[in-house]
Amino acid sequence: MKIVATQDECWDSIAYKTYNDEFYFEQIMQANWRLSDTVMFAGGERVIIPDSIEVDNRMIASPWQTGTQITIIKSPWG
């Protein structure tokens, strides 16, 4: 499937819009290697959306968040 990116859209917002989870941006970027240098779209770019995605239970950060410390707070209720 292909979608047309809108102006100022980024990889994680496309992932959220299509898969309801922004952490799948990496799989979308891999399917669109020719656009991999894009951070924010100008609008009108055709983006390939993989039909299936590989689910990985690891926590990942967006490429522009490299070096950011992520703190996971556990709920006392489980």
C-alpha positions in Angstrom: 0.0 0.0 0.0 1.2 3.6 -0.7 0.1 6.8 1.0 0.9 10.4 0.1 2.7 12.2 2.9 1.4 15.6 3.9 3.4 18.7 4.6 5.4 18.6 7.9 4.5 15.0 8.5 7.3 12.8 9.9 8.0 9.0 10.1 6.5 8.4 13.5 3.3 10.3 12.7 2.9 8.2 9.5 3.4 5.0 11.6 0.9 6.2 14.2 -1.6 7.1 11.5 -1.3 3.7 9.7 -0.5 1.2 12.5 -1.8 3.2 15.6 1.7 3.0 17.0 4.5 5.5 16.3 7.2 2.9 17.2 6.7 1.1 13.8 8.4 4.0 12.0 11.5 2.0 11.6 9.8 -0.6 9.4 8.2 2.1 7.3 11.6 3.8 6.8 13.2 0.5 5.8 10.5 0.0 3.1 11.3 3.6 1.9 15.1 3.6 1.9 15.1 6.2 -0.9 13.5 8.7 1.5 15.6 7.7 4.5 17.3 11.2 4.7 13.9 12.8 5.2 13.0 14.0 8.6 9.9 16.0 7.8 8.1 15.6 4.5 7.5 18.6 2.2 4.2 17.0 1.1 3.3 14.9 -1.9 5.9 12.1 -1.4 4.6 8.6 -2.0 5.4 6.5 1.0 5.2 2.7 0.9 3.4 1.1 3.8 4.4 -2.5 4.5 1.4 -4.9 4.5 2.8 -6.7 7.5 5.2 -5.6 10.1 7.5 -7.6 12.4 6.7 -7.0 16.0 9.6 -6.7 18.3 9.1 -6.2 22.0 12.1 -3.8 22.4 11.8 -0.1 23.1 13.3 2.1 20.5 13.7 5.8 20.2 13.3 7.9 17.0 16.7 8.6 15.3 16.5 12.3 16.4 16.1 11.2 20.0 19.4 9.4 20.2 21.1 10.0 23.5 17.8 10.8 25.2 17.4 9.1 28.5 14.1 7.2 28.8 12.8 6.4 32.2 10.2 3.6 32.6 8.0 4.0 35.6 6.2 0.9 36.8 2.6 1.1 38.0 2.1 -0.1 41.6 -1.0 -1.9 40.1 1.0 -4.1 37.8 
